[in-house]
Amino acid sequence: RNESGSAKSGTGSALWTAAIGLAKYLVGVWGTRLANAKVIELGCGTGLVSLVAAACGAQVVATDITECLAEHTKPNTERNQASCGAVELRELVWGSAQLDDFAQPWDLILASDVIYRTSHVAPLLTTLEALLEGAAPGAEAIVSFDKRGREGLALFLRTLKAPGGRLDATVVPMEELPPEVRFQHFGMVKLRWRGTDGCGEGVVS
């Protein structure tokens, strides 16, 4: 894991292993299926994942807080636009009223290393549910993460597993990941919309 992000610059300035793994997964597993797909990334940080999705032909909206977009995402996406394609940048505060402005038939929702704090879990889940509820048929969200010492991750997975949830979630086993993304401590969960009548446990590990 790259620990280059300083307290001053924030986590959005660092290139995390979870983002690298998700970017490689998109290329190796999704590839040309991303052509013309409507994709949104949550907590985009440096913009790596969004840029890779755009390079595969997706129509990408990268979201984060305003400061991160201005300081980190915008310079990176502008610098790489010629080789990767355009990425639209928009502010999105998880769990906020802004979610109504993001109601689109998304094909794929992406996030990497965004659940390391317990305070992030509830607003992130609210955002994922809202986006998946209005997404295209068969749409999914992919959330990649670092397994080490993440209280937020533990709470995130426990919440998904609780009966009555609105999302179906599958933690992808390491052996089912392509060899190029089998990083130590790397993990991934896939989410799909279940609806308001969800019952039983949502996570299959």
VMD Tcl script that draws the C-alpha trace (Angstrom):
set ca {
  {0.00 0.00 0.00}
  {1.25 3.45 -0.88}
  {1.34 5.68 2.20}
  {2.41 8.83 0.37}
  {-0.70 10.82 1.29}
  {0.10 13.30 4.04}
  {-2.27 14.61 6.68}
  {-2.28 17.94 4.88}
  {-3.04 16.59 1.43}
  {-5.48 13.94 2.65}
  {-6.14 10.40 1.47}
  {-7.25 11.64 -1.94}
  {-3.67 12.54 -2.84}
  {-2.36 8.98 -2.51}
  {-2.49 6.13 -4.98}
  {-3.78 3.21 -2.92}
  {-3.40 -0.50 -3.63}
  {-7.18 -0.92 -3.67}
  {-7.43 1.57 -6.56}
  {-4.63 -0.11 -8.50}
  {-6.28 -3.49 -8.03}
  {-9.69 -2.24 -9.13}
  {-8.19 -0.53 -12.18}
  {-6.44 -3.76 -13.19}
  {-9.66 -5.70 -12.59}
  {-11.59 -3.40 -14.92}
  {-9.07 -3.91 -17.70}
  {-8.75 -7.66 -17.22}
  {-12.37 -8.61 -16.54}
  {-14.57 -5.88 -17.99}
  {-12.38 -4.70 -20.85}
  {-14.41 -3.91 -23.96}
  {-17.68 -4.42 -22.06}
  {-17.07 -0.95 -20.67}
  {-17.48 0.63 -24.11}
  {-20.28 3.22 -23.82}
  {-21.19 2.00 -20.32}
  {-22.41 4.64 -17.87}
  {-20.00 4.54 -14.93}
  {-19.79 6.56 -11.73}
  {-16.93 6.44 -9.22}
  {-17.37 7.40 -5.57}
  {-14.46 8.94 -3.68}
  {-12.35 9.05 -6.82}
  {-9.26 10.66 -5.27}
  {-6.49 10.75 -7.87}
  {-8.93 9.59 -10.55}
  {-7.00 6.45 -11.54}
  {-10.01 4.13 -11.63}
  {-12.12 6.63 -13.55}
  {-9.35 7.23 -16.07}
  {-8.93 3.50 -16.69}
  {-12.69 3.08 -17.16}
  {-12.69 5.98 -19.62}
  {-9.75 4.46 -21.48}
  {-11.86 1.31 -21.90}
  {-14.59 3.41 -23.54}
  {-16.92 4.13 -20.64}
  {-18.81 7.37 -20.08}
  {-17.45 8.23 -16.64}
  {-18.48 10.59 -13.87}
  {-15.87 10.85 -11.11}
  {-17.12 12.16 -7.77}
  {-15.51 13.35 -4.55}
  {-15.57 16.40 -2.30}
  {-14.79 19.72 -3.97}
  {-11.33 20.13 -2.47}
  {-10.15 16.72 -3.64}
  {-11.54 17.21 -7.13}
  {-9.80 20.55 -7.49}
  {-6.45 19.60 -5.96}
  {-5.99 16.03 -7.19}
  {-8.59 14.68 -9.61}
  {-8.79 17.61 -12.02}
  {-5.03 17.93 -12.63}
  {-4.70 14.17 -13.19}
  {-7.68 13.83 -15.52}
  {-6.64 16.85 -17.56}
  {-3.09 15.55 -17.84}
  {-4.29 12.14 -19.07}
  {-7.31 13.13 -21.14}
  {-5.54 12.74 -24.47}
  {-4.64 9.11 -23.78}
  {-7.58 8.01 -21.62}
  {-10.52 10.12 -22.71}
  {-12.68 12.66 -20.94}
  {-13.91 12.17 -17.38}
  {-16.69 14.37 -15.98}
  {-16.00 15.62 -12.44}
  {-18.82 16.30 -9.99}
  {-19.00 16.93 -6.28}
  {-20.94 14.33 -4.31}
  {-21.30 14.27 -0.54}
  {-22.43 10.77 0.44}
  {-25.90 10.52 1.93}
  {-26.84 14.07 1.00}
  {-29.80 15.52 -0.86}
  {-27.49 15.78 -3.88}
  {-28.24 12.13 -4.62}
  {-31.38 13.12 -6.52}
  {-29.12 14.82 -9.06}
  {-27.32 11.54 -9.73}
  {-30.37 9.43 -10.61}
  {-29.26 7.86 -13.88}
  {-29.33 4.35 -15.34}
  {-25.75 3.58 -14.29}
  {-24.26 0.33 -15.57}
  {-21.43 0.25 -13.05}
  {-20.69 2.00 -9.77}
  {-17.11 1.96 -8.51}
  {-15.32 2.79 -5.27}
  {-11.89 1.89 -3.88}
  {-10.58 2.11 -0.32}
  {-13.41 4.35 0.86}
  {-14.53 2.46 3.99}
  {-11.60 2.73 6.36}
  {-13.58 4.85 8.87}
  {-16.75 3.70 10.64}
  {-18.30 7.14 10.15}
  {-18.21 6.57 6.37}
  {-20.32 3.41 6.39}
  {-23.89 4.74 6.79}
  {-23.64 7.59 4.25}
  {-21.79 5.35 1.78}
  {-24.45 2.66 1.99}
  {-27.19 5.26 1.58}
  {-25.43 6.49 -1.56}
  {-24.86 3.01 -2.99}
  {-28.50 2.07 -2.40}
  {-29.77 5.24 -4.07}
  {-27.55 4.79 -7.11}
  {-28.29 1.08 -7.52}
  {-32.04 1.56 -7.09}
  {-32.12 3.83 -10.12}
  {-29.44 2.01 -12.09}
  {-29.79 0.07 -15.33}
  {-31.08 -3.54 -15.16}
  {-28.25 -5.85 -14.13}
  {-26.09 -3.01 -12.86}
  {-23.64 -3.64 -10.06}
  {-21.36 -1.76 -7.73}
  {-17.80 -2.89 -7.11}
  {-16.09 -1.75 -3.92}
  {-12.43 -2.66 -3.49}
  {-10.63 -2.41 -0.18}
  {-7.54 -3.05 1.92}
  {-8.25 -5.74 4.51}
  {-5.76 -4.53 7.11}
  {-7.02 -2.96 10.32}
  {-10.10 -1.34 8.87}
  {-12.85 -0.88 11.46}
  {-14.96 0.75 8.79}
  {-14.62 -2.30 6.54}
  {-15.73 -4.66 9.31}
  {-18.80 -2.54 10.01}
  {-19.55 -2.22 6.28}
  {-19.56 -6.00 5.79}
  {-21.56 -6.63 8.99}
  {-24.18 -4.14 7.87}
  {-24.47 -5.73 4.45}
  {-24.89 -9.14 6.07}
  {-27.70 -8.02 8.35}
  {-31.17 -9.41 7.50}
  {-33.56 -7.13 5.64}
  {-30.95 -5.25 3.64}
  {-31.70 -3.71 0.27}
  {-28.52 -4.92 -1.43}
  {-27.22 -8.34 -2.41}
  {-23.50 -8.47 -1.73}
  {-20.82 -10.98 -2.66}
  {-17.29 -10.84 -1.31}
  {-15.13 -12.08 -4.18}
  {-12.80 -14.92 -3.08}
  {-9.13 -14.29 -3.80}
  {-8.92 -17.39 -6.01}
  {-11.63 -15.97 -8.28}
  {-9.70 -12.76 -8.92}
  {-7.42 -12.54 -11.96}
  {-3.77 -13.29 -11.05}
  {-2.74 -9.69 -11.73}
  {-4.95 -8.38 -8.90}
  {-4.24 -10.98 -6.23}
  {-2.44 -8.47 -4.05}
  {-1.85 -9.25 -0.41}
  {-4.56 -7.61 1.71}
  {-6.63 -6.73 -1.39}
  {-10.35 -7.48 -1.36}
  {-13.48 -6.74 -3.36}
  {-17.21 -6.87 -2.81}
  {-19.87 -6.75 -5.54}
  {-23.30 -5.25 -4.84}
  {-26.61 -5.49 -6.67}
  {-30.01 -4.00 -5.94}
  {-32.33 -6.37 -4.09}
  {-35.16 -3.98 -3.31}
  {-37.31 -3.12 -0.33}
  {-38.41 -6.72 0.29}
  {-34.90 -7.97 1.02}
  {-34.61 -10.73 3.58}
  {-31.92 -13.03 4.83}
  {-28.20 -12.41 4.82}
  {-26.82 -10.29 2.02}
  {-23.15 -11.25 2.01}
  {-21.88 -14.48 0.52}
  {-18.25 -14.94 1.56}
}
mol new
graphics top color blue
foreach p $ca { graphics top sphere $p radius 0.5 }
foreach p [lrange $ca 0 end-1] q [lrange $ca 1 end] { graphics top cylinder $p $q radius 0.2 }
display resetview
